[in-house]
Amino acid sequence: LDGTLVNIQAFATDGGGPNMAIQDVVFLRTLPEDGTNFTVDDTATSDQDARFIFVSVVNRNVRSGLSRVLGVIPDFDTSAKSIAGFNTVVCRVPAMFMCNPLEDLDFPVTQADGSVLPGCDPTPYPAGDLGEGAPLTEACLRGRGMLLKNGGGGGSGAGAPGVTSQYFPGEFGLLDCPDGLIPNNNGMRCVAESIAQSAPPVCIASRAFVQTGQGAGPIRQAINTRFDSYENPHYGGPGIKSDPNYRAPLNVTKGYEPSNGQSCSEPAADPATVAPLPRDTCFASGTCAGNRYGVGDWHGATAEHPGGQGWNYWNINHGNSGATPPDFNQTNPPLTRYEMYRLEIESESSFTLEVTQPGPGLPKPGGAPDGPTLEDGRACNYTGGGESDPAMDANTTGLDEIDRRLLVLTAVNCLEHGPLQGNQPDGIPVEGYIQVFLTEPAQTGGPEQLRVWGELHGVLERGDEGLRDIVQLYR
């Protein structure tokens, strides 16, 4: 730490000169309960869990001015110590949190070929990367298909006011959205708007504040605006469909085909017509860890598709395009669904999406007749002719740079800090921010149960999506 301390003292009379000397430097994972008197439990064990720094300087001797004049106050030693750290803050994100999936000891740490992912150790934290209190590790998360369910239950648990039913790793919940933050939308409507909008006026710092309740209906509708699906009562009006803040992504492939004119609200009746991005193979065989974690082998073989789900997806959606398919067998790292999605966007000029029945009233490329045709960006796959207004593409005011299929969720350690509470004054420490690539529209699966299928894309780093560090002196 030489050169990091710049301070000149002017009171010491011990002949040691004006410069201060560092005595101790200790990295901490938690703030001490008693001032700067930290314990072993507070100390960090790795760079990943170091959140604060304790610094003390060498004692210096000071001779009191009164002792010189009156001789009544003896010389004395003085020192200084302090704790500093940094907060993170991210803005324009939904008021949603996700329980860190790496707290789950069942989280799979292997790749599709059975080899252990680099940096993923099944030993409980802090010796490894899994278990209660685990840090976020992108290498363990990226590319894995996952079924996210809303947790908590929304009611009081254990008879304690404000305590929800426990949230478990991999589940998601809602965060407080202060009244007035989004005009004319308070409570659950504010939360839903923060999810539906491209750039909501929501910032989340180092503490998260849980909102009780689930609101499965409004939350599902809000998520599905990110798939070019606009439902009443809140998102079905023409004002929403033409508002750039609710625009659909450039690629909304979801396995739906047009019906009832231009409505794209139902999955294709014939799965050979148009295909959604596949789930990991263990979901087909019922062998996923915890029935919700995959290992990223979405393009692998299943009983239904022995040639591979990836090839099936390509042949259905792009089989007649003449384009060169990606390497579904690539490893280190394997191809992700997000990369496939981006390939479709970036290659739109060289190949198009296939649709057997584009639906009545939808334009055909080059005036082609009804019947089998090539999707030209005017149905259920790309923005500009489905539910959303194509005119918004010309007036996005910079919002087109936001990928609406990537949902940024605030990550918290629900086991370490549980049971989570609503109206908790100090909130819950934020571990980081996870990007989830939405692969299918959200579904309701029973009373107040919301299911979101996605692919874990990564962990935000400094500079990503407006994530910033704020240095702070604590003690």
GIZIBEL-V816073 format. One record per residue. RES is the residue in one small letter. PSI is psi in radians with two decimals (none if undefined). BURIAL is + if it has 9 or more other C-alpha atoms within 8 Angstrom, else -. D_LAST is the distance of its C-alpha to the last C-alpha in Angstrom with 1 decimal. Layout:
BEGIN
((RES | PSI | BURIAL | D_LAST) (RES | PSI | BURIAL | D_LAST))
END
This chain:
BEGIN
((l | 0.24 | - | 19.8) (d | 2.31 | - | 22.2) (g | -0.17 | - | 22.0) (t | -0.31 | - | 18.6) (l | 2.05 | - | 17.0) (v | 1.79 | - | 18.5) (n | 2.35 | - | 17.8) (i | 2.19 | - | 20.4) (q | 2.70 | - | 20.1) (a | 0.18 | - | 22.8) (f | -0.40 | - | 22.5) (a | 2.46 | + | 23.1) (t | 0.43 | + | 26.7) (d | 0.06 | - | 27.1) (g | 0.17 | - | 29.0) (g | 0.03 | - | 26.5) (g | 3.11 | - | 26.6) (p | -0.32 | - | 24.1) (n | 2.57 | - | 22.2) (m | 2.60 | + | 19.0) (a | 2.36 | - | 19.3) (i | 2.38 | + | 16.9) (q | -0.94 | - | 17.1) (d | 2.50 | - | 15.4) (v | 2.14 | + | 14.4) (v | 2.27 | - | 14.0) (f | 2.37 | + | 14.1) (l | 2.60 | + | 12.9) (r | -0.41 | + | 14.8) (t | 2.71 | + | 12.7) (l | 2.40 | - | 9.3) (p | 2.58 | + | 9.8) (e | -0.46 | - | 11.1) (d | 1.55 | - | 10.3) (g | -2.16 | - | 6.8) (t | 0.19 | + | 6.8) (n | 1.45 | - | 10.5) (f | 2.81 | + | 11.7) (t | 3.07 | - | 15.4) (v | -0.62 | - | 18.1) (d | -0.39 | - | 18.1) (d | -0.32 | + | 14.6) (t | 2.58 | + | 15.8) (a | 2.63 | + | 17.5) (t | -0.16 | - | 21.3) (s | 2.97 | - | 22.2) (d | -0.58 | - | 21.3) (q | -0.61 | - | 21.9) (d | 0.18 | + | 19.3) (a | 1.99 | + | 16.5) (r | -0.42 | + | 13.8) (f | 2.84 | + | 10.6) (i | 2.27 | + | 10.5) (f | 2.28 | + | 9.1) (v | 2.32 | + | 10.5) (s | 2.69 | + | 11.7) (v | 2.78 | + | 14.6) (v | 2.44 | + | 17.8) (n | 2.50 | - | 18.5) (r | 2.59 | + | 20.6) (n | 2.34 | + | 23.1) (v | 2.30 | + | 23.4) (r | 2.12 | + | 26.6) (s | 2.48 | + | 26.5) (g | -0.62 | - | 28.9) (l | -0.55 | + | 30.2) (s | -0.54 | + | 31.0) (r | -0.68 | - | 33.1) (v | -0.83 | - | 35.0) (l | -0.31 | - | 35.3) (g | 0.42 | - | 34.2) (v | -0.33 | - | 32.3) (i | 2.08 | - | 28.7) (p | 2.87 | - | 28.5) (d | 2.69 | + | 26.6) (f | 2.73 | - | 23.1) (d | 2.52 | - | 20.7) (t | 2.67 | - | 17.2) (s | -3.10 | + | 14.4) (a | 2.52 | - | 10.9) (k | 2.65 | + | 8.3) (s | 2.80 | + | 5.3) (i | 2.24 | + | 5.0) (a | 2.92 | + | 6.9) (g | -3.00 | + | 9.9) (f | 2.52 | + | 12.7) (n | 2.75 | + | 14.5) (t | 2.57 | + | 18.3) (v | 2.38 | + | 20.6) (v | 2.42 | + | 24.3) (c | 2.90 | + | 26.8) (r | 0.79 | + | 30.5) (v | 2.77 | + | 30.3) (p | 2.72 | + | 31.8) (a | 1.13 | + | 30.1) (m | 2.57 | + | 30.8) (f | 2.81 | + | 28.9) (m | 2.33 | + | 30.3) (c | 2.20 | + | 29.6) (n | 1.99 | + | 28.9) (p | -0.34 | + | 32.4) (l | -0.08 | + | 31.2) (e | -0.24 | + | 30.0) (d | 2.04 | + | 33.8) (l | -0.24 | + | 35.4) (d | -0.10 | - | 38.7) (f | 2.23 | + | 37.4) (p | 2.26 | - | 40.0) (v | 0.19 | + | 38.8) (t | 2.79 | + | 42.2) (q | 3.09 | + | 44.0) (a | -0.51 | - | 47.4) (d | 0.07 | - | 49.2) (g | -0.16 | - | 47.4) (s | 2.59 | - | 45.3) (v | 2.33 | + | 41.6) (l | 2.39 | + | 39.4) (p | 2.29 | - | 37.5) (g | 0.02 | - | 33.9) (c | 1.85 | + | 34.7) (d | 2.20 | + | 34.8) (p | -0.02 | + | 35.8) (t | 2.40 | + | 33.9) (p | 2.56 | + | 31.3) (y | 2.52 | + | 27.7) (p | 0.03 | - | 25.8) (a | -0.45 | - | 29.0) (g | -2.67 | + | 30.4) (d | -0.03 | + | 30.0) (l | 2.78 | + | 31.2) (g | 3.07 | + | 30.4) (e | 2.26 | + | 27.7) (g | 0.22 | + | 24.3) (a | 2.50 | + | 26.1) (p | 2.77 | + | 24.6) (l | 2.31 | + | 26.7) (t | 1.94 | + | 29.3) (e | -0.60 | - | 31.7) (a | -0.50 | + | 34.3) (c | -0.29 | + | 34.7) (l | -0.70 | + | 35.0) (r | 2.26 | + | 37.0) (g | -0.09 | + | 40.5) (r | 2.24 | + | 40.6) (g | 2.56 | + | 42.5) (m | 2.53 | + | 41.0) (l | 1.97 | + | 41.9) (l | 2.31 | + | 39.0) (k | 2.62 | + | 39.5) (n | 2.37 | + | 37.6) (g | -3.08 | + | 35.9) (g | -0.75 | + | 34.8) (g | -0.32 | + | 38.2) (g | -0.13 | + | 36.8) (g | 3.14 | + | 37.6) (s | 2.44 | + | 35.8) (g | 2.67 | + | 35.5) (a | 0.36 | - | 35.7) (g | 0.14 | - | 36.5) (a | 2.24 | - | 33.0) (p | 2.33 | - | 32.7) (g | -0.07 | + | 30.9) (v | 2.14 | + | 30.8) (t | 2.92 | + | 32.9) (s | 2.61 | + | 34.9) (q | 2.49 | + | 32.9) (y | 2.48 | + | 32.3) (f | 2.80 | + | 33.2) (p | 2.36 | + | 32.6) (g | -0.22 | + | 34.4) (e | 2.86 | + | 34.8) (f | 2.81 | + | 33.5) (g | -3.02 | + | 32.4) (l | 2.66 | + | 31.6) (l | 2.75 | + | 28.4) (d | 2.44 | + | 28.1) (c | 1.74 | + | 29.8) (p | 2.47 | - | 29.2) (d | 2.38 | + | 32.5) (g | -0.18 | - | 33.6) (l | -0.78 | + | 31.7) (i | 1.95 | + | 35.0) (p | 2.37 | - | 37.7) (n | 0.27 | - | 40.2) (n | 2.01 | + | 38.5) (n | 2.84 | + | 36.3) (g | -2.30 | + | 35.3) (m | -0.54 | + | 36.9) (r | -0.61 | + | 38.8) (c | -0.75 | + | 35.6) (v | -0.81 | + | 34.4) (a | -0.74 | + | 37.9) (e | -0.64 | + | 37.9) (s | -0.43 | + | 34.6) (i | -0.67 | + | 36.5) (a | -0.59 | + | 39.8) (q | 2.61 | + | 38.6) (s | -0.69 | + | 38.1) (a | 1.23 | + | 35.1) (p | 2.62 | + | 33.7) (p | 0.96 | + | 31.1) (v | 2.25 | + | 28.4) (c | 2.42 | + | 25.0) (i | 2.24 | + | 22.8) (a | -2.43 | + | 19.1) (s | -0.12 | + | 16.9) (r | 2.44 | + | 18.1) (a | 2.50 | + | 21.8) (f | 2.00 | + | 23.6) (v | 2.41 | + | 26.9) (q | 2.18 | + | 30.1) (t | 2.79 | + | 32.7) (g | 2.86 | + | 36.3) (q | -0.72 | + | 37.9) (g | 0.87 | - | 40.4) (a | -0.72 | + | 42.3) (g | -1.01 | - | 45.0) (p | -0.65 | + | 42.9) (i | -0.71 | + | 40.4) (r | -0.82 | + | 43.4) (q | -0.67 | + | 45.1) (a | -0.79 | + | 41.9) (i | -0.70 | + | 41.5) (n | -0.19 | + | 45.2) (t | -0.39 | + | 45.2) (r | 0.01 | + | 43.8) (f | 0.40 | + | 47.2) (d | 0.59 | + | 49.3) (s | 2.09 | + | 49.9) (y | 1.93 | + | 49.8) (e | 2.58 | - | 50.6) (n | 2.67 | - | 51.2) (p | -0.20 | - | 50.0) (h | -0.39 | - | 47.1) (y | 0.28 | + | 47.8) (g | -0.14 | + | 51.5) (g | 2.74 | - | 52.2) (p | -0.49 | - | 53.3) (g | -0.60 | - | 50.4) (i | -0.80 | + | 48.0) (k | -0.42 | + | 50.2) (s | 0.09 | + | 50.4) (d | 2.10 | + | 46.8) (p | -0.42 | + | 45.0) (n | -0.21 | + | 41.7) (y | 0.32 | + | 43.6) (r | 2.61 | + | 45.6) (a | 2.72 | + | 46.6) (p | 2.92 | + | 45.7) (l | -0.45 | - | 48.4) (n | 1.98 | + | 49.2) (v | 0.53 | + | 49.4) (t | 2.20 | + | 51.6) (k | 0.20 | + | 51.5) (g | 0.34 | + | 54.9) (y | 2.71 | + | 56.3) (e | 2.70 | + | 59.5) (p | 2.52 | + | 60.8) (s | 2.74 | + | 62.7) (n | 1.00 | - | 63.9) (g | -2.02 | + | 64.0) (q | 0.27 | + | 60.6) (s | 2.29 | + | 58.5) (c | 1.00 | + | 56.4) (s | 0.01 | - | 55.2) (e | 2.52 | - | 56.8) (p | 2.69 | - | 56.8) (a | 2.36 | + | 59.9) (a | -0.60 | - | 62.8) (d | 1.94 | - | 63.9) (p | -0.22 | - | 61.0) (a | -0.05 | - | 63.3) (t | -0.92 | + | 63.0) (v | 2.45 | + | 59.3) (a | 2.49 | + | 56.5) (p | 2.92 | + | 52.7) (l | 2.27 | + | 50.4) (p | 2.71 | + | 50.9) (r | 2.89 | - | 48.6) (d | 2.61 | + | 47.9) (t | -0.49 | + | 51.0) (c | -0.36 | + | 49.6) (f | -0.56 | + | 49.6) (a | -0.61 | + | 53.4) (s | -0.10 | - | 53.9) (g | 0.47 | - | 51.5) (t | 0.22 | - | 49.7) (c | 2.50 | + | 46.2) (a | 2.20 | + | 43.3) (g | 0.22 | - | 42.4) (n | 0.39 | - | 45.0) (r | -0.17 | + | 42.4) (y | 2.21 | + | 41.3) (g | -3.09 | + | 43.6) (v | 0.20 | + | 43.5) (g | 0.17 | + | 44.3) (d | 0.88 | + | 48.1) (w | -0.43 | + | 49.1) (h | 0.10 | + | 52.0) (g | 3.11 | + | 53.4) (a | 2.53 | + | 56.7) (t | 3.02 | + | 57.2) (a | -0.65 | - | 60.3) (e | -0.56 | - | 60.9) (h | 1.33 | + | 60.2) (p | -0.38 | - | 61.2) (g | -0.09 | + | 61.2) (g | 2.33 | + | 57.5) (q | -0.56 | + | 55.6) (g | -0.81 | + | 54.5) (w | -0.67 | + | 58.1) (n | -0.78 | + | 59.1) (y | -0.80 | + | 56.5) (w | -0.80 | + | 57.7) (n | -0.65 | + | 61.4) (i | -0.81 | + | 61.1) (n | -0.46 | + | 59.0) (h | 0.23 | + | 60.1) (g | -0.57 | + | 63.1) (n | 0.23 | - | 65.6) (s | -0.41 | + | 63.3) (g | 0.01 | - | 64.5) (a | 2.71 | - | 60.9) (t | 2.15 | - | 59.6) (p | 2.77 | - | 57.4) (p | 2.95 | - | 54.1) (d | 1.72 | - | 54.0) (f | -0.21 | + | 53.2) (n | 0.06 | - | 53.4) (q | 2.58 | - | 50.8) (t | 2.94 | - | 48.1) (n | 1.09 | - | 45.0) (p | 2.83 | - | 43.7) (p | 2.76 | + | 46.1) (l | 2.33 | + | 46.9) (t | 2.84 | - | 44.7) (r | -0.64 | + | 45.8) (y | -0.68 | + | 43.5) (e | -0.63 | - | 45.3) (m | -0.76 | + | 48.6) (y | -0.77 | + | 47.6) (r | -0.62 | - | 46.6) (l | -0.72 | - | 49.9) (e | -0.66 | + | 51.8) (i | -0.86 | + | 50.1) (e | -0.33 | - | 50.5) (s | 0.27 | - | 54.1) (e | -0.56 | - | 55.2) (s | -0.32 | - | 57.7) (s | -0.39 | - | 59.3) (f | 2.78 | + | 59.6) (t | 2.88 | + | 59.4) (l | 2.44 | + | 58.8) (e | 2.41 | + | 61.8) (v | 2.25 | + | 62.7) (t | -0.84 | + | 66.0) (q | 1.70 | + | 66.4) (p | -0.21 | + | 64.4) (g | 2.66 | + | 65.5) (p | 2.39 | - | 67.8) (g | -0.11 | - | 67.1) (l | 2.43 | + | 64.7) (p | 2.57 | - | 65.6) (k | 2.50 | + | 67.1) (p | 2.24 | + | 66.5) (g | 0.44 | - | 69.5) (g | 0.47 | - | 71.4) (a | 2.66 | - | 71.8) (p | 2.98 | - | 73.6) (d | 2.80 | - | 72.2) (g | -2.83 | - | 71.5) (p | 2.33 | - | 69.5) (t | 3.12 | + | 67.6) (l | 2.37 | + | 64.5) (e | 2.27 | + | 61.3) (d | 0.45 | + | 60.8) (g | 0.35 | + | 57.4) (r | 0.33 | + | 58.9) (a | -2.10 | + | 58.4) (c | 0.19 | + | 55.7) (n | -0.65 | + | 54.1) (y | 2.65 | + | 53.0) (t | 2.50 | + | 52.0) (g | 0.86 | + | 54.8) (g | -0.13 | + | 57.4) (g | -1.98 | + | 56.1) (e | -0.70 | + | 54.2) (s | 2.78 | + | 52.0) (d | 2.13 | + | 53.6) (p | -0.37 | + | 54.4) (a | -0.40 | - | 54.0) (m | -0.40 | + | 50.2) (d | -0.49 | + | 50.3) (a | -0.06 | - | 51.3) (n | 1.14 | - | 48.5) (t | -0.12 | + | 45.3) (t | 0.77 | - | 43.1) (g | -0.18 | - | 41.1) (l | -0.26 | + | 40.5) (d | -0.28 | - | 43.0) (e | -0.22 | - | 40.3) (i | 2.14 | - | 38.5) (d | 1.88 | - | 40.0) (r | -0.26 | + | 40.5) (r | -0.15 | + | 41.3) (l | 2.06 | + | 37.7) (l | 2.11 | + | 35.5) (v | 2.06 | + | 31.7) (l | 2.36 | + | 30.2) (t | 2.20 | + | 26.5) (a | 2.29 | + | 26.2) (v | 2.72 | + | 24.4) (n | 1.68 | + | 24.9) (c | -0.49 | + | 27.1) (l | -0.78 | + | 27.8) (e | -0.65 | - | 24.3) (h | 0.12 | - | 23.1) (g | 2.97 | + | 26.5) (p | 2.43 | + | 28.4) (l | 2.58 | + | 27.0) (q | 2.57 | + | 27.1) (g | 2.75 | + | 27.9) (n | 0.61 | - | 26.1) (q | 2.01 | - | 23.0) (p | -0.70 | - | 20.2) (d | -0.08 | - | 17.3) (g | -2.87 | + | 19.8) (i | 2.42 | + | 20.0) (p | 2.40 | + | 18.1) (v | 2.26 | + | 20.2) (e | -0.46 | + | 21.5) (g | -2.84 | + | 23.4) (y | 2.12 | + | 26.5) (i | 2.32 | + | 30.0) (q | 2.17 | + | 33.1) (v | 2.16 | + | 36.2) (f | 2.03 | + | 39.6) (l | 2.13 | + | 41.7) (t | -0.35 | + | 45.1) (e | 2.69 | + | 46.9) (p | 2.58 | + | 46.8) (a | 2.59 | + | 44.9) (q | 2.63 | - | 47.1) (t | 2.26 | + | 47.2) (g | 1.13 | - | 48.2) (g | 3.04 | - | 49.0) (p | 2.13 | - | 47.6) (e | 0.45 | + | 44.1) (q | 2.16 | + | 43.7) (l | 2.35 | + | 42.7) (r | 2.29 | + | 43.2) (v | 2.08 | + | 41.9) (w | 2.31 | + | 43.3) (g | 3.06 | + | 41.3) (e | 2.25 | + | 40.4) (l | 2.04 | + | 36.9) (h | -0.67 | + | 36.6) (g | -3.09 | + | 33.2) (v | 2.30 | + | 29.5) (l | 2.43 | + | 28.1) (e | 2.93 | - | 26.7) (r | 2.27 | - | 24.9) (g | -0.35 | - | 27.4) (d | 2.41 | - | 29.4) (e | 0.63 | - | 30.3) (g | 0.27 | - | 27.7) (l | 2.23 | + | 24.7) (r | 2.69 | + | 21.9) (d | 2.48 | + | 18.4) (i | 1.96 | - | 15.7) (v | 2.39 | - | 12.8) (q | 2.39 | - | 9.4) (l | 2.09 | - | 6.1) (y | -0.80 | - | 3.8) (r | none | - | 0.0))
END
